[in-house]
Amino acid sequence: MLRRVSKRREVSSIVLLTAPLAGAPARLHARHFAGTIDSARVVASLPYFRRKVGRPLLVVWDRLNAHVSRRTRAWLAARPADFAVAYLPGYAPDLNPEEQCNRHVKHALLNAVPADAAELEAGARREFRRLGRQPALLASFFRHAGLRVT
């Protein structure tokens, strides 16, 4: 009998990676959820990230269904002073600096065998916090994507 030990699909993260602007360092904020990301979780996370950053956000997204759903678009349309959205081309993970954050955290957890989803979430939180304390590495994710931030 085979027993599934991977809990990787049971925890998802929504990540905000801020660009290094006007001398301020790149910063990382993350929220973690049981299960997959849907529009309700995206909409619930946006005000949290807006408060963390303290200024209006230009959100650069891939085309995840939760990002392009009617619910998400309507919520954003009702808040034009706080959020503007730009979409990356379809399937372009190399252009998305946030994907480098995910890759970094997944690599750190590569050999982890969490006993349950709560342990996996704790590991993800720990690794995202650790990554968030490395602004030079975060800035390199923008350079890797070929993005000039001005």
Phi and psi in radians as a Rosetta constraint file:
Dihedral C 1 N 2 CA 2 C 2 CIRCULARHARMONIC -1.714 0.35
Dihedral N 2 CA 2 C 2 N 3 CIRCULARHARMONIC 2.403 0.35
Dihedral C 2 N 3 CA 3 C 3 CIRCULARHARMONIC -2.021 0.35
Dihedral N 3 CA 3 C 3 N 4 CIRCULARHARMONIC 2.300 0.35
Dihedral C 3 N 4 CA 4 C 4 CIRCULARHARMONIC -1.298 0.35
Dihedral N 4 CA 4 C 4 N 5 CIRCULARHARMONIC 2.210 0.35
Dihedral C 4 N 5 CA 5 C 5 CIRCULARHARMONIC -1.907 0.35
Dihedral N 5 CA 5 C 5 N 6 CIRCULARHARMONIC -0.336 0.35
Dihedral C 5 N 6 CA 6 C 6 CIRCULARHARMONIC -1.284 0.35
Dihedral N 6 CA 6 C 6 N 7 CIRCULARHARMONIC 2.309 0.35
Dihedral C 6 N 7 CA 7 C 7 CIRCULARHARMONIC -1.998 0.35
Dihedral N 7 CA 7 C 7 N 8 CIRCULARHARMONIC 0.269 0.35
Dihedral C 7 N 8 CA 8 C 8 CIRCULARHARMONIC -1.103 0.35
Dihedral N 8 CA 8 C 8 N 9 CIRCULARHARMONIC -0.519 0.35
Dihedral C 8 N 9 CA 9 C 9 CIRCULARHARMONIC -1.504 0.35
Dihedral N 9 CA 9 C 9 N 10 CIRCULARHARMONIC -0.057 0.35
Dihedral C 9 N 10 CA 10 C 10 CIRCULARHARMONIC -1.581 0.35
Dihedral N 10 CA 10 C 10 N 11 CIRCULARHARMONIC -0.177 0.35
Dihedral C 10 N 11 CA 11 C 11 CIRCULARHARMONIC -2.301 0.35
Dihedral N 11 CA 11 C 11 N 12 CIRCULARHARMONIC 2.305 0.35
Dihedral C 11 N 12 CA 12 C 12 CIRCULARHARMONIC -2.174 0.35
Dihedral N 12 CA 12 C 12 N 13 CIRCULARHARMONIC 2.682 0.35
Dihedral C 12 N 13 CA 13 C 13 CIRCULARHARMONIC -2.186 0.35
Dihedral N 13 CA 13 C 13 N 14 CIRCULARHARMONIC 2.506 0.35
Dihedral C 13 N 14 CA 14 C 14 CIRCULARHARMONIC -1.925 0.35
Dihedral N 14 CA 14 C 14 N 15 CIRCULARHARMONIC 2.198 0.35
Dihedral C 14 N 15 CA 15 C 15 CIRCULARHARMONIC -2.098 0.35
Dihedral N 15 CA 15 C 15 N 16 CIRCULARHARMONIC 2.391 0.35
Dihedral C 15 N 16 CA 16 C 16 CIRCULARHARMONIC -1.984 0.35
Dihedral N 16 CA 16 C 16 N 17 CIRCULARHARMONIC 2.077 0.35
Dihedral C 16 N 17 CA 17 C 17 CIRCULARHARMONIC -1.968 0.35
Dihedral N 17 CA 17 C 17 N 18 CIRCULARHARMONIC 2.012 0.35
Dihedral C 17 N 18 CA 18 C 18 CIRCULARHARMONIC -1.604 0.35
Dihedral N 18 CA 18 C 18 N 19 CIRCULARHARMONIC 2.475 0.35
Dihedral C 18 N 19 CA 19 C 19 CIRCULARHARMONIC -1.299 0.35
Dihedral N 19 CA 19 C 19 N 20 CIRCULARHARMONIC 2.620 0.35
Dihedral C 19 N 20 CA 20 C 20 CIRCULARHARMONIC -1.294 0.35
Dihedral N 20 CA 20 C 20 N 21 CIRCULARHARMONIC 1.858 0.35
Dihedral C 20 N 21 CA 21 C 21 CIRCULARHARMONIC -2.144 0.35
Dihedral N 21 CA 21 C 21 N 22 CIRCULARHARMONIC 2.495 0.35
Dihedral C 21 N 22 CA 22 C 22 CIRCULARHARMONIC 0.849 0.35
Dihedral N 22 CA 22 C 22 N 23 CIRCULARHARMONIC 0.724 0.35
Dihedral C 22 N 23 CA 23 C 23 CIRCULARHARMONIC 1.460 0.35
Dihedral N 23 CA 23 C 23 N 24 CIRCULARHARMONIC -0.175 0.35
Dihedral C 23 N 24 CA 24 C 24 CIRCULARHARMONIC -1.394 0.35
Dihedral N 24 CA 24 C 24 N 25 CIRCULARHARMONIC 2.515 0.35
Dihedral C 24 N 25 CA 25 C 25 CIRCULARHARMONIC -1.293 0.35
Dihedral N 25 CA 25 C 25 N 26 CIRCULARHARMONIC 2.787 0.35
Dihedral C 25 N 26 CA 26 C 26 CIRCULARHARMONIC -1.114 0.35
Dihedral N 26 CA 26 C 26 N 27 CIRCULARHARMONIC 2.521 0.35
Dihedral C 26 N 27 CA 27 C 27 CIRCULARHARMONIC -2.310 0.35
Dihedral N 27 CA 27 C 27 N 28 CIRCULARHARMONIC 2.753 0.35
Dihedral C 27 N 28 CA 28 C 28 CIRCULARHARMONIC -2.272 0.35
Dihedral N 28 CA 28 C 28 N 29 CIRCULARHARMONIC 2.314 0.35
Dihedral C 28 N 29 CA 29 C 29 CIRCULARHARMONIC -2.289 0.35
Dihedral N 29 CA 29 C 29 N 30 CIRCULARHARMONIC 2.503 0.35
Dihedral C 29 N 30 CA 30 C 30 CIRCULARHARMONIC -2.489 0.35
Dihedral N 30 CA 30 C 30 N 31 CIRCULARHARMONIC 2.590 0.35
Dihedral C 30 N 31 CA 31 C 31 CIRCULARHARMONIC -2.196 0.35
Dihedral N 31 CA 31 C 31 N 32 CIRCULARHARMONIC 2.536 0.35
Dihedral C 31 N 32 CA 32 C 32 CIRCULARHARMONIC -2.150 0.35
Dihedral N 32 CA 32 C 32 N 33 CIRCULARHARMONIC 2.485 0.35
Dihedral C 32 N 33 CA 33 C 33 CIRCULARHARMONIC -2.386 0.35
Dihedral N 33 CA 33 C 33 N 34 CIRCULARHARMONIC 2.597 0.35
Dihedral C 33 N 34 CA 34 C 34 CIRCULARHARMONIC -1.287 0.35
Dihedral N 34 CA 34 C 34 N 35 CIRCULARHARMONIC 2.367 0.35
Dihedral C 34 N 35 CA 35 C 35 CIRCULARHARMONIC 1.478 0.35
Dihedral N 35 CA 35 C 35 N 36 CIRCULARHARMONIC -2.772 0.35
Dihedral C 35 N 36 CA 36 C 36 CIRCULARHARMONIC -1.629 0.35
Dihedral N 36 CA 36 C 36 N 37 CIRCULARHARMONIC 2.924 0.35
Dihedral C 36 N 37 CA 37 C 37 CIRCULARHARMONIC -1.541 0.35
Dihedral N 37 CA 37 C 37 N 38 CIRCULARHARMONIC 2.274 0.35
Dihedral C 37 N 38 CA 38 C 38 CIRCULARHARMONIC -2.224 0.35
Dihedral N 38 CA 38 C 38 N 39 CIRCULARHARMONIC 3.108 0.35
Dihedral C 38 N 39 CA 39 C 39 CIRCULARHARMONIC -1.113 0.35
Dihedral N 39 CA 39 C 39 N 40 CIRCULARHARMONIC -0.584 0.35
Dihedral C 39 N 40 CA 40 C 40 CIRCULARHARMONIC -1.086 0.35
Dihedral N 40 CA 40 C 40 N 41 CIRCULARHARMONIC -0.701 0.35
Dihedral C 40 N 41 CA 41 C 41 CIRCULARHARMONIC -1.258 0.35
Dihedral N 41 CA 41 C 41 N 42 CIRCULARHARMONIC -0.627 0.35
Dihedral C 41 N 42 CA 42 C 42 CIRCULARHARMONIC -1.109 0.35
Dihedral N 42 CA 42 C 42 N 43 CIRCULARHARMONIC -0.856 0.35
Dihedral C 42 N 43 CA 43 C 43 CIRCULARHARMONIC -1.099 0.35
Dihedral N 43 CA 43 C 43 N 44 CIRCULARHARMONIC -0.632 0.35
Dihedral C 43 N 44 CA 44 C 44 CIRCULARHARMONIC -1.229 0.35
Dihedral N 44 CA 44 C 44 N 45 CIRCULARHARMONIC -0.485 0.35
Dihedral C 44 N 45 CA 45 C 45 CIRCULARHARMONIC -1.448 0.35
Dihedral N 45 CA 45 C 45 N 46 CIRCULARHARMONIC -0.516 0.35
Dihedral C 45 N 46 CA 46 C 46 CIRCULARHARMONIC -1.042 0.35
Dihedral N 46 CA 46 C 46 N 47 CIRCULARHARMONIC -0.801 0.35
Dihedral C 46 N 47 CA 47 C 47 CIRCULARHARMONIC -1.109 0.35
Dihedral N 47 CA 47 C 47 N 48 CIRCULARHARMONIC -0.597 0.35
Dihedral C 47 N 48 CA 48 C 48 CIRCULARHARMONIC -1.056 0.35
Dihedral N 48 CA 48 C 48 N 49 CIRCULARHARMONIC -0.857 0.35
Dihedral C 48 N 49 CA 49 C 49 CIRCULARHARMONIC -1.149 0.35
Dihedral N 49 CA 49 C 49 N 50 CIRCULARHARMONIC -0.670 0.35
Dihedral C 49 N 50 CA 50 C 50 CIRCULARHARMONIC -1.051 0.35
Dihedral N 50 CA 50 C 50 N 51 CIRCULARHARMONIC -0.757 0.35
Dihedral C 50 N 51 CA 51 C 51 CIRCULARHARMONIC -1.126 0.35
Dihedral N 51 CA 51 C 51 N 52 CIRCULARHARMONIC -0.707 0.35
Dihedral C 51 N 52 CA 52 C 52 CIRCULARHARMONIC -1.105 0.35
Dihedral N 52 CA 52 C 52 N 53 CIRCULARHARMONIC -0.711 0.35
Dihedral C 52 N 53 CA 53 C 53 CIRCULARHARMONIC -1.409 0.35
Dihedral N 53 CA 53 C 53 N 54 CIRCULARHARMONIC -0.647 0.35
Dihedral C 53 N 54 CA 54 C 54 CIRCULARHARMONIC 1.443 0.35
Dihedral N 54 CA 54 C 54 N 55 CIRCULARHARMONIC 0.219 0.35
Dihedral C 54 N 55 CA 55 C 55 CIRCULARHARMONIC -2.683 0.35
Dihedral N 55 CA 55 C 55 N 56 CIRCULARHARMONIC 2.895 0.35
Dihedral C 55 N 56 CA 56 C 56 CIRCULARHARMONIC -0.995 0.35
Dihedral N 56 CA 56 C 56 N 57 CIRCULARHARMONIC 2.613 0.35
Dihedral C 56 N 57 CA 57 C 57 CIRCULARHARMONIC -2.000 0.35
Dihedral N 57 CA 57 C 57 N 58 CIRCULARHARMONIC 2.414 0.35
Dihedral C 57 N 58 CA 58 C 58 CIRCULARHARMONIC -1.700 0.35
Dihedral N 58 CA 58 C 58 N 59 CIRCULARHARMONIC 1.938 0.35
Dihedral C 58 N 59 CA 59 C 59 CIRCULARHARMONIC -1.647 0.35
Dihedral N 59 CA 59 C 59 N 60 CIRCULARHARMONIC 2.119 0.35
Dihedral C 59 N 60 CA 60 C 60 CIRCULARHARMONIC -1.872 0.35
Dihedral N 60 CA 60 C 60 N 61 CIRCULARHARMONIC 2.020 0.35
Dihedral C 60 N 61 CA 61 C 61 CIRCULARHARMONIC -2.119 0.35
Dihedral N 61 CA 61 C 61 N 62 CIRCULARHARMONIC 2.713 0.35
Dihedral C 61 N 62 CA 62 C 62 CIRCULARHARMONIC -1.424 0.35
Dihedral N 62 CA 62 C 62 N 63 CIRCULARHARMONIC -2.994 0.35
Dihedral C 62 N 63 CA 63 C 63 CIRCULARHARMONIC -1.805 0.35
Dihedral N 63 CA 63 C 63 N 64 CIRCULARHARMONIC 0.665 0.35
Dihedral C 63 N 64 CA 64 C 64 CIRCULARHARMONIC -0.965 0.35
Dihedral N 64 CA 64 C 64 N 65 CIRCULARHARMONIC 2.449 0.35
Dihedral C 64 N 65 CA 65 C 65 CIRCULARHARMONIC -0.920 0.35
Dihedral N 65 CA 65 C 65 N 66 CIRCULARHARMONIC -0.672 0.35
Dihedral C 65 N 66 CA 66 C 66 CIRCULARHARMONIC -1.134 0.35
Dihedral N 66 CA 66 C 66 N 67 CIRCULARHARMONIC -0.448 0.35
Dihedral C 66 N 67 CA 67 C 67 CIRCULARHARMONIC -1.398 0.35
Dihedral N 67 CA 67 C 67 N 68 CIRCULARHARMONIC -0.535 0.35
Dihedral C 67 N 68 CA 68 C 68 CIRCULARHARMONIC -1.858 0.35
Dihedral N 68 CA 68 C 68 N 69 CIRCULARHARMONIC 0.112 0.35
Dihedral C 68 N 69 CA 69 C 69 CIRCULARHARMONIC -1.148 0.35
Dihedral N 69 CA 69 C 69 N 70 CIRCULARHARMONIC 2.751 0.35
Dihedral C 69 N 70 CA 70 C 70 CIRCULARHARMONIC -1.019 0.35
Dihedral N 70 CA 70 C 70 N 71 CIRCULARHARMONIC -0.728 0.35
Dihedral C 70 N 71 CA 71 C 71 CIRCULARHARMONIC -1.060 0.35
Dihedral N 71 CA 71 C 71 N 72 CIRCULARHARMONIC -0.821 0.35
Dihedral C 71 N 72 CA 72 C 72 CIRCULARHARMONIC -1.154 0.35
Dihedral N 72 CA 72 C 72 N 73 CIRCULARHARMONIC -0.799 0.35
Dihedral C 72 N 73 CA 73 C 73 CIRCULARHARMONIC -1.089 0.35
Dihedral N 73 CA 73 C 73 N 74 CIRCULARHARMONIC -0.698 0.35
Dihedral C 73 N 74 CA 74 C 74 CIRCULARHARMONIC -1.162 0.35
Dihedral N 74 CA 74 C 74 N 75 CIRCULARHARMONIC -0.719 0.35
Dihedral C 74 N 75 CA 75 C 75 CIRCULARHARMONIC -1.088 0.35
Dihedral N 75 CA 75 C 75 N 76 CIRCULARHARMONIC -0.780 0.35
Dihedral C 75 N 76 CA 76 C 76 CIRCULARHARMONIC -1.163 0.35
Dihedral N 76 CA 76 C 76 N 77 CIRCULARHARMONIC -0.684 0.35
Dihedral C 76 N 77 CA 77 C 77 CIRCULARHARMONIC -1.084 0.35
Dihedral N 77 CA 77 C 77 N 78 CIRCULARHARMONIC -0.489 0.35
Dihedral C 77 N 78 CA 78 C 78 CIRCULARHARMONIC -1.386 0.35
Dihedral N 78 CA 78 C 78 N 79 CIRCULARHARMONIC -0.093 0.35
Dihedral C 78 N 79 CA 79 C 79 CIRCULARHARMONIC -2.322 0.35
Dihedral N 79 CA 79 C 79 N 80 CIRCULARHARMONIC 0.936 0.35
Dihedral C 79 N 80 CA 80 C 80 CIRCULARHARMONIC -1.150 0.35
Dihedral N 80 CA 80 C 80 N 81 CIRCULARHARMONIC -0.384 0.35
Dihedral C 80 N 81 CA 81 C 81 CIRCULARHARMONIC -1.331 0.35
Dihedral N 81 CA 81 C 81 N 82 CIRCULARHARMONIC -0.344 0.35
Dihedral C 81 N 82 CA 82 C 82 CIRCULARHARMONIC -1.829 0.35
Dihedral N 82 CA 82 C 82 N 83 CIRCULARHARMONIC -0.451 0.35
Dihedral C 82 N 83 CA 83 C 83 CIRCULARHARMONIC -2.443 0.35
Dihedral N 83 CA 83 C 83 N 84 CIRCULARHARMONIC 2.372 0.35
Dihedral C 83 N 84 CA 84 C 84 CIRCULARHARMONIC -2.185 0.35
Dihedral N 84 CA 84 C 84 N 85 CIRCULARHARMONIC 2.614 0.35
Dihedral C 84 N 85 CA 85 C 85 CIRCULARHARMONIC -2.200 0.35
Dihedral N 85 CA 85 C 85 N 86 CIRCULARHARMONIC 2.416 0.35
Dihedral C 85 N 86 CA 86 C 86 CIRCULARHARMONIC -2.253 0.35
Dihedral N 86 CA 86 C 86 N 87 CIRCULARHARMONIC 2.467 0.35
Dihedral C 86 N 87 CA 87 C 87 CIRCULARHARMONIC -1.894 0.35
Dihedral N 87 CA 87 C 87 N 88 CIRCULARHARMONIC 2.428 0.35
Dihedral C 87 N 88 CA 88 C 88 CIRCULARHARMONIC -1.316 0.35
Dihedral N 88 CA 88 C 88 N 89 CIRCULARHARMONIC 2.781 0.35
Dihedral C 88 N 89 CA 89 C 89 CIRCULARHARMONIC -1.059 0.35
Dihedral N 89 CA 89 C 89 N 90 CIRCULARHARMONIC 2.744 0.35
Dihedral C 89 N 90 CA 90 C 90 CIRCULARHARMONIC -0.979 0.35
Dihedral N 90 CA 90 C 90 N 91 CIRCULARHARMONIC 2.451 0.35
Dihedral C 90 N 91 CA 91 C 91 CIRCULARHARMONIC 0.603 0.35
Dihedral N 91 CA 91 C 91 N 92 CIRCULARHARMONIC 1.364 0.35
Dihedral C 91 N 92 CA 92 C 92 CIRCULARHARMONIC -2.383 0.35
Dihedral N 92 CA 92 C 92 N 93 CIRCULARHARMONIC 1.053 0.35
Dihedral C 92 N 93 CA 93 C 93 CIRCULARHARMONIC -1.064 0.35
Dihedral N 93 CA 93 C 93 N 94 CIRCULARHARMONIC -0.456 0.35
Dihedral C 93 N 94 CA 94 C 94 CIRCULARHARMONIC -1.204 0.35
Dihedral N 94 CA 94 C 94 N 95 CIRCULARHARMONIC -0.352 0.35
Dihedral C 94 N 95 CA 95 C 95 CIRCULARHARMONIC -1.583 0.35
Dihedral N 95 CA 95 C 95 N 96 CIRCULARHARMONIC -0.051 0.35
Dihedral C 95 N 96 CA 96 C 96 CIRCULARHARMONIC -1.879 0.35
Dihedral N 96 CA 96 C 96 N 97 CIRCULARHARMONIC 1.833 0.35
Dihedral C 96 N 97 CA 97 C 97 CIRCULARHARMONIC -1.031 0.35
Dihedral N 97 CA 97 C 97 N 98 CIRCULARHARMONIC -0.511 0.35
Dihedral C 97 N 98 CA 98 C 98 CIRCULARHARMONIC -1.112 0.35
Dihedral N 98 CA 98 C 98 N 99 CIRCULARHARMONIC -0.530 0.35
Dihedral C 98 N 99 CA 99 C 99 CIRCULARHARMONIC -1.089 0.35
Dihedral N 99 CA 99 C 99 N 100 CIRCULARHARMONIC -0.560 0.35
Dihedral C 99 N 100 CA 100 C 100 CIRCULARHARMONIC -1.183 0.35
Dihedral N 100 CA 100 C 100 N 101 CIRCULARHARMONIC -0.603 0.35
Dihedral C 100 N 101 CA 101 C 101 CIRCULARHARMONIC -1.081 0.35
Dihedral N 101 CA 101 C 101 N 102 CIRCULARHARMONIC -0.839 0.35
Dihedral C 101 N 102 CA 102 C 102 CIRCULARHARMONIC -1.061 0.35
Dihedral N 102 CA 102 C 102 N 103 CIRCULARHARMONIC -0.758 0.35
Dihedral C 102 N 103 CA 103 C 103 CIRCULARHARMONIC -1.052 0.35
Dihedral N 103 CA 103 C 103 N 104 CIRCULARHARMONIC -0.746 0.35
Dihedral C 103 N 104 CA 104 C 104 CIRCULARHARMONIC -1.082 0.35
Dihedral N 104 CA 104 C 104 N 105 CIRCULARHARMONIC -0.810 0.35
Dihedral C 104 N 105 CA 105 C 105 CIRCULARHARMONIC -1.185 0.35
Dihedral N 105 CA 105 C 105 N 106 CIRCULARHARMONIC -0.751 0.35
Dihedral C 105 N 106 CA 106 C 106 CIRCULARHARMONIC -1.081 0.35
Dihedral N 106 CA 106 C 106 N 107 CIRCULARHARMONIC -0.668 0.35
Dihedral C 106 N 107 CA 107 C 107 CIRCULARHARMONIC -1.107 0.35
Dihedral N 107 CA 107 C 107 N 108 CIRCULARHARMONIC -0.723 0.35
Dihedral C 107 N 108 CA 108 C 108 CIRCULARHARMONIC -1.114 0.35
Dihedral N 108 CA 108 C 108 N 109 CIRCULARHARMONIC -0.523 0.35
Dihedral C 108 N 109 CA 109 C 109 CIRCULARHARMONIC -1.726 0.35
Dihedral N 109 CA 109 C 109 N 110 CIRCULARHARMONIC 0.184 0.35
Dihedral C 109 N 110 CA 110 C 110 CIRCULARHARMONIC -0.933 0.35
Dihedral N 110 CA 110 C 110 N 111 CIRCULARHARMONIC -0.776 0.35
Dihedral C 110 N 111 CA 111 C 111 CIRCULARHARMONIC -1.738 0.35
Dihedral N 111 CA 111 C 111 N 112 CIRCULARHARMONIC 0.160 0.35
Dihedral C 111 N 112 CA 112 C 112 CIRCULARHARMONIC -1.234 0.35
Dihedral N 112 CA 112 C 112 N 113 CIRCULARHARMONIC 2.450 0.35
Dihedral C 112 N 113 CA 113 C 113 CIRCULARHARMONIC -2.210 0.35
Dihedral N 113 CA 113 C 113 N 114 CIRCULARHARMONIC 1.410 0.35
Dihedral C 113 N 114 CA 114 C 114 CIRCULARHARMONIC -1.168 0.35
Dihedral N 114 CA 114 C 114 N 115 CIRCULARHARMONIC 2.536 0.35
Dihedral C 114 N 115 CA 115 C 115 CIRCULARHARMONIC -1.267 0.35
Dihedral N 115 CA 115 C 115 N 116 CIRCULARHARMONIC -0.495 0.35
Dihedral C 115 N 116 CA 116 C 116 CIRCULARHARMONIC -2.759 0.35
Dihedral N 116 CA 116 C 116 N 117 CIRCULARHARMONIC 3.115 0.35
Dihedral C 116 N 117 CA 117 C 117 CIRCULARHARMONIC -1.121 0.35
Dihedral N 117 CA 117 C 117 N 118 CIRCULARHARMONIC -0.591 0.35
Dihedral C 117 N 118 CA 118 C 118 CIRCULARHARMONIC -1.116 0.35
Dihedral N 118 CA 118 C 118 N 119 CIRCULARHARMONIC -0.680 0.35
Dihedral C 118 N 119 CA 119 C 119 CIRCULARHARMONIC -1.198 0.35
Dihedral N 119 CA 119 C 119 N 120 CIRCULARHARMONIC -0.655 0.35
Dihedral C 119 N 120 CA 120 C 120 CIRCULARHARMONIC -1.120 0.35
Dihedral N 120 CA 120 C 120 N 121 CIRCULARHARMONIC -0.768 0.35
Dihedral C 120 N 121 CA 121 C 121 CIRCULARHARMONIC -1.074 0.35
Dihedral N 121 CA 121 C 121 N 122 CIRCULARHARMONIC -0.723 0.35
Dihedral C 121 N 122 CA 122 C 122 CIRCULARHARMONIC -1.076 0.35
Dihedral N 122 CA 122 C 122 N 123 CIRCULARHARMONIC -0.714 0.35
Dihedral C 122 N 123 CA 123 C 123 CIRCULARHARMONIC -1.130 0.35
Dihedral N 123 CA 123 C 123 N 124 CIRCULARHARMONIC -0.734 0.35
Dihedral C 123 N 124 CA 124 C 124 CIRCULARHARMONIC -1.118 0.35
Dihedral N 124 CA 124 C 124 N 125 CIRCULARHARMONIC -0.776 0.35
Dihedral C 124 N 125 CA 125 C 125 CIRCULARHARMONIC -1.006 0.35
Dihedral N 125 CA 125 C 125 N 126 CIRCULARHARMONIC -0.808 0.35
Dihedral C 125 N 126 CA 126 C 126 CIRCULARHARMONIC -1.051 0.35
Dihedral N 126 CA 126 C 126 N 127 CIRCULARHARMONIC -0.812 0.35
Dihedral C 126 N 127 CA 127 C 127 CIRCULARHARMONIC -1.226 0.35
Dihedral N 127 CA 127 C 127 N 128 CIRCULARHARMONIC -0.641 0.35
Dihedral C 127 N 128 CA 128 C 128 CIRCULARHARMONIC -1.171 0.35
Dihedral N 128 CA 128 C 128 N 129 CIRCULARHARMONIC -0.676 0.35
Dihedral C 128 N 129 CA 129 C 129 CIRCULARHARMONIC -1.092 0.35
Dihedral N 129 CA 129 C 129 N 130 CIRCULARHARMONIC -0.770 0.35
Dihedral C 129 N 130 CA 130 C 130 CIRCULARHARMONIC -1.060 0.35
Dihedral N 130 CA 130 C 130 N 131 CIRCULARHARMONIC -0.793 0.35
Dihedral C 130 N 131 CA 131 C 131 CIRCULARHARMONIC -1.104 0.35
Dihedral N 131 CA 131 C 131 N 132 CIRCULARHARMONIC -0.676 0.35
Dihedral C 131 N 132 CA 132 C 132 CIRCULARHARMONIC -1.119 0.35
Dihedral N 132 CA 132 C 132 N 133 CIRCULARHARMONIC -0.315 0.35
Dihedral C 132 N 133 CA 133 C 133 CIRCULARHARMONIC -1.579 0.35
Dihedral N 133 CA 133 C 133 N 134 CIRCULARHARMONIC 0.236 0.35
Dihedral C 133 N 134 CA 134 C 134 CIRCULARHARMONIC -2.183 0.35
Dihedral N 134 CA 134 C 134 N 135 CIRCULARHARMONIC 1.257 0.35
Dihedral C 134 N 135 CA 135 C 135 CIRCULARHARMONIC -1.046 0.35
Dihedral N 135 CA 135 C 135 N 136 CIRCULARHARMONIC -0.555 0.35
Dihedral C 135 N 136 CA 136 C 136 CIRCULARHARMONIC -1.156 0.35
Dihedral N 136 CA 136 C 136 N 137 CIRCULARHARMONIC -0.692 0.35
Dihedral C 136 N 137 CA 137 C 137 CIRCULARHARMONIC -1.152 0.35
Dihedral N 137 CA 137 C 137 N 138 CIRCULARHARMONIC -0.735 0.35
Dihedral C 137 N 138 CA 138 C 138 CIRCULARHARMONIC -1.051 0.35
Dihedral N 138 CA 138 C 138 N 139 CIRCULARHARMONIC -0.754 0.35
Dihedral C 138 N 139 CA 139 C 139 CIRCULARHARMONIC -1.103 0.35
Dihedral N 139 CA 139 C 139 N 140 CIRCULARHARMONIC -0.595 0.35
Dihedral C 139 N 140 CA 140 C 140 CIRCULARHARMONIC -1.142 0.35
Dihedral N 140 CA 140 C 140 N 141 CIRCULARHARMONIC -0.434 0.35
Dihedral C 140 N 141 CA 141 C 141 CIRCULARHARMONIC -1.158 0.35
Dihedral N 141 CA 141 C 141 N 142 CIRCULARHARMONIC -0.581 0.35
Dihedral C 141 N 142 CA 142 C 142 CIRCULARHARMONIC -1.206 0.35
Dihedral N 142 CA 142 C 142 N 143 CIRCULARHARMONIC -0.743 0.35
Dihedral C 142 N 143 CA 143 C 143 CIRCULARHARMONIC -1.122 0.35
Dihedral N 143 CA 143 C 143 N 144 CIRCULARHARMONIC -0.703 0.35
Dihedral C 143 N 144 CA 144 C 144 CIRCULARHARMONIC -1.046 0.35
Dihedral N 144 CA 144 C 144 N 145 CIRCULARHARMONIC -0.635 0.35
Dihedral C 144 N 145 CA 145 C 145 CIRCULARHARMONIC -1.359 0.35
Dihedral N 145 CA 145 C 145 N 146 CIRCULARHARMONIC -0.112 0.35
Dihedral C 145 N 146 CA 146 C 146 CIRCULARHARMONIC 1.367 0.35
Dihedral N 146 CA 146 C 146 N 147 CIRCULARHARMONIC 0.389 0.35
Dihedral C 146 N 147 CA 147 C 147 CIRCULARHARMONIC -1.706 0.35
Dihedral N 147 CA 147 C 147 N 148 CIRCULARHARMONIC 2.235 0.35
Dihedral C 147 N 148 CA 148 C 148 CIRCULARHARMONIC -1.661 0.35
Dihedral N 148 CA 148 C 148 N 149 CIRCULARHARMONIC 2.233 0.35
Dihedral C 148 N 149 CA 149 C 149 CIRCULARHARMONIC -1.840 0.35
Dihedral N 149 CA 149 C 149 N 150 CIRCULARHARMONIC 2.056 0.35
